[in-house]
Amino acid sequence: MKRRQFIRNAALTGAGLAIGKTLTGCADTPSEEKKEATMKTKTQNTPIAICTWGFANANAKAGEELSKGVKALDAAISGVEVEEENLKNTTVGKGGAPDREGNVTLDACVMDSNGDCGSVLCVENITNVAELAKRVMTETPHVILASKGAEEFAYRQGFEKDQLLTDASKKAWEKWLESPEYKPLINIENHDTIGMLCMDKDGDIAGACTTSGLSYKMKGRVGDSPIIGSGLFIDNEIGGAVATGMGEEVLKTVGSFLIVELMRNGMSPQDACVEAVNRITSKNDRYKDFQIAYIAINKAGETGSYCIHKGFTYMKYQDGKNENVHSDYFDKA
Ligand code: GLY
């Protein structure tokens, strides 16, 4: 078997495994009409931007760019850059909380409507890591660059060295060091990773995801956000999904890829997000201690979200309106 054919078969087998449980568990196999509706192309000419949490300025920026005719990926990157540059945001970009040794390390990925993607892991001294992930996609033969290699590539691409640890983040870290406890916070100050999905005027979908990861994480720790399929996944024929929250659990269930595959098989974005959260909560009781949230969009422009605990909201820009939507959640006990 030729190598290319082997890779294609392996990918298809992987996708089949991921959706197998759902297919066998479904009472109804999705009708051909339903699948066709989900896979419609170029149906939606009203641009839509959605992003995790209440990042209103970031989402408005992306929505305005889309309205001017900017393509989905560039709109998403300009949107998330608002938060990468927001010094008050302690979970994304400059001003993000450091690892336990005091180093701010950033993770990001992007995925375009043609299926191309790029990702950077554990990058220091660079603020706009979503744009850097795009450069990995467009300017290298690779998908992922990590750590010093990604940083050196950034300088070669003209990015400037920046001091990511702000005085406020340093102070908070020093306070944490007084009695260091490594405990994930649910809805950390009501924000976390920013994941953004955009549908442009051509109906094309792309996305970006960027974060400083868990506060006071172990040195070298990388979560779901820069991992294509976990933190973000796009299939322009179907839709896209992004995740926020405890990255380890999203990684274990390849959450964003799962959601897109569930939509491929006829689920709405809402139902697909519910199923992806259920895959996590059904496996163990530890979900009580962490938050995970997903948002998704399909090709028809329908959106959905679901999370484990109350408190997650997402932004939705459509027809010039930028709304904060409260997500339904699992843990109603
Ligand atoms: N979802 C962000 C992280 O776990 O790093």
Residues whose N, C-alpha, C, O or C-beta is under 5 A from the ligand:
A	BS01	LIG	T193 T211 G213 L214 G223 D224 S225 T244 G245 M246 G247 E248
